[in-house]
Amino acid sequence: MNDILIRSARPAENAELLAFWALAAEGRSVTDDEDGLARLLARDPEALIVAERAGRIVGTVIAGWDGWRCHLYRLAVHPDHRRQGVATALLDAAESRFRTLGGRRADAMVLDRNGLGRTTWQAAGYAANAQWTRWTKPLAVPEH
């Protein structure tokens, strides 16, 4: 793990990040486009955390903080780098960020059909909460 660099994403990497998610992430989101990433990084330049190995992106997590809640999105690890501590390092960085900002509880959005994702989150100490269901309403139509 000493060869992994954990850092904030750079705006110039937006196309690379989108290609990475197409390979490593489960599902697509309405915000998976250049504009969505640009808005995220403009609003909170430290929210998108990247794991880099030998100059290549091998993992990501978005650690969104709205001043009230800590939200985790897009935890993804390249298939060739899984089970090597990349997700753990990313979540450690995200949780450290939240604690520094004053966050008290983190939540993660995980697709129900994403068995690998659910296993990963559970191994990291997260659990599904039977008391709440996330209600959503798309505000834009995805272009993909």
N, C-alpha and C positions, 0 to 999 in steps of 0.2 A: 504493500500500500504506500510505501514511501515514494513511489514514482507517480502518484496521483496529485495533481494540483487542483485545489478547490478554489474557485474564484467567481466573481460576478460575470455575467455574459456581457458582451460588447455589442453595440448596435450594428457594427459591420458584419456580425455573424448571423444576422437574421435568416438569411437564405440557408446557411449551413444548419442552423437549429431546426428549421422547418423540415429539411431533408432528414436530419437525425430523427426527429419525431416520427416521420413517415416510416422509418425503419424500426425504431426501438420502442415507440409508445403504443399503447393500446387505444385504438379509436382515434377519431378526429374531432376537433372542436370548432365551433363557429368562429373562434378567435385565432385559429391556426392559419394566420396569413401575415404578410409583411406589416400591414397596418396595425394589426393586433399586437404584434411584438414591439413595434415602434412605440405604440402608446404605453405599453407596460414599462418599457425601459425609460421612457421620458418621465413617467410619473414616479417610478421607484427604480432607479438604476441598479439597486442591489437585490431586487426581488428574485431575479432569475439566476440561480446558482448553477454553475457548470463544473463538472469533473472532467479534467483534461489529462490525458496520458500521451506522452511523446508527441505533443502538439495537436492531438486530435480530441474532439469532444467524445467522451465515452459515457457521460451521464448528465442528467439535469434534474432539477426540482425548482418549482416556483414557490417561494416562501412569501406569500402576500400578507401584508399587515395593513389593516384599515384603521388602526388606532383603537379598535375594540376587540377584534378577533384575529387569530392567526390561521391562515388558510394555506393548505399545501396542494399543489397541482403539478401535473406533468413530471412525476417521479418516473424517470425512464433511464434504463441502462442498456447500452449496446449489447446485443445477444452474446458477442464474443467476450464480454467483460463481466458477465453476471457471476454471482456467487464468489466474488473476489473482494467484497467490502466496499464497493463503489456506492451502493445505495445507502449503506450505513454512514459513510463519510458525508454524503450529501444531506442526509437527515440530521446528523450531528451539527452540521453547519447551519441548517435551517432553524433548528431548535435553539442554537446559540444566538442566532440573529433575533429570534422572537424574545428570548429572555432579556437580551440587551435592550430591546424596544419596550419592555414591560409586559409582554404577552403572558397570559396565564394558562391558556389551553389552545392546543392546535387541533385542527380537523383536516381531514383529507377526503377528497372526492375520488372514489374508486368505482369503476364500472362493475355492475353486478356480475357480468359475464367474465370478468378478468380474474380468473383463478390465481394466476401467478401474482398479480398485484395484491389481491387479498391476503395471500400467504406472506408476501413481503411486508405489508403493513402490520400484520399480526405479529410477525417475528420482531418488528421494531417497537412493539408495545402498544400499538393502536388497536382499537376494537370497534366493531360496528355498534352503533347506538340504536337500540330498539325503540327509544322514546321519540326519535325524530326521523322524519323523512324530508329530504331536500326537495323543495318545490321549485320548479324552474319555468321560465317563459322566455323563449328566444326573442330577442329584440331585433335581430337581423337574420336574414336568410343566408346560410353558408353558400359560398360560390363554388364549392368543390363537388 
